Amino acid sequence: MKLPATNNRAIFLSCFLLVTGLMAVDFFNPSLPYMMVDLHADQTQIKGLIVIYMLVLGIAQFFYGSLSDRYGRRPAVILAFLLAALGLAVSASVPGIGALYLARALTACGTAGCTVISRAVIVDTISEAQAVKKAFSYFAMASQISPSLAPLAGAYIQQHFGWRWSFVSLAAIMVGAWLFLLRWMPETHTPQRTGRTLAAYFGPYAALARDFRFIAYSLSSALIFVFTIGYYATSPFAFQALGYSPMQNSCFYLVYAAAILAGSWAMGSLFIRLPSPRLYFGAVVYYLLVCLLFRWLDIDGSAWVIAIFSFLIGFGCGVAAPLALVLSMGKVETSRGAASALQGAIKMCFTGVFMALFYLTQIRSFSSLIDIFLIVAALLASILLFDGVRLRASKMHWG
């Protein structure tokens, strides 16, 4: 299926916003154990940086959803990149872990705009069902550009210059992206200045909150993201315990990212004609089977077994992540900025909540990671089962 040129431009813009926003997390993952030493913190405090970042990222998206619906996508993005660059610059000079928490919260206030607008641009421009599914498959593929390349760059800077220069480098990248968008980003949405009342701002969120499937698949999107953010953010502690260097750690990241690219390509090409609910059901069963199999195997004893597990989990995320976006946002007709904000807020806030599973666990091996992944897969299956029971009860009621 070939997409029109206007769709391709929208997808490029969406992916550009997504990738630059994600770099604010992925760039620093190899440095987390070294931040712990330099800032005299413990593992729990360092992992708390991820939780705080995700929670602020989720809450701040409400602001950008209403702002971009009312004033347009372009002004919201310009503001977002300025805040992100400021937060990253402050992060480079913090004296302790408390100040870094505040700086990361400021960065999240900026990158929240990247995630909201990246999804909204697609639904602003593309309406046909298969085209939306294909666009979100490209979106999911682009989401792996940062995790595959940013940790390599961050690991290189860590080994040669230290983690503070990672923040300086990314702040410079954000300023460059801001200049690019200031010159080249078009407006994809006609502003809706419908009033200044609270109802005008919060009415769309209330309507979306009553849509069970929107909320259910937004929660599922968070759980799917937990696989990826949990892998990238907490595996450095497992790799360090197993004796792997930051550069070796980054090689496993490449395997995981390549798997998500393969899964997203398969979803947008091989599986595109399959009904989305049926394909999503298959992805959830797949998660459960892979986690159960590798929990039984001795994963910590072989780098090859870790690599195979990483690929299989990444492939599942590549298929399931765009499906969750399609199922939650595909039928939204109005207030798409608000829909993107609420979907993103649910995804990021609940990612932060679910990351508490990693936050409360001392990660000393890959086996402990798989235990948490099994819990996440079971929660995904529970949401899907509850939605199936609800639909069956609804058909019986009206039938």
URVEN-V336898 format. One record per run of one state. SS is the DSSP state (2 for helix, 1 for strand, 0 for the rest). FROM is the first residue (numbers start at 0). TO is the last residue. Records with the same first field share a line. If there is no record, write none. Layout:
SS->FROM-TO  FROM-TO
//
This chain:
0->0-3  26-27  38-41  71-71  91-95  125-127  160-161  184-196  209-210  241-244  269-274  296-297  301-301  329-334  354-354  359-364  398-398
2->4-25  28-37  42-70  72-90  96-124  128-159  162-183  197-208  211-240  245-268  275-295  298-300  302-328  335-353  355-358  365-397
//
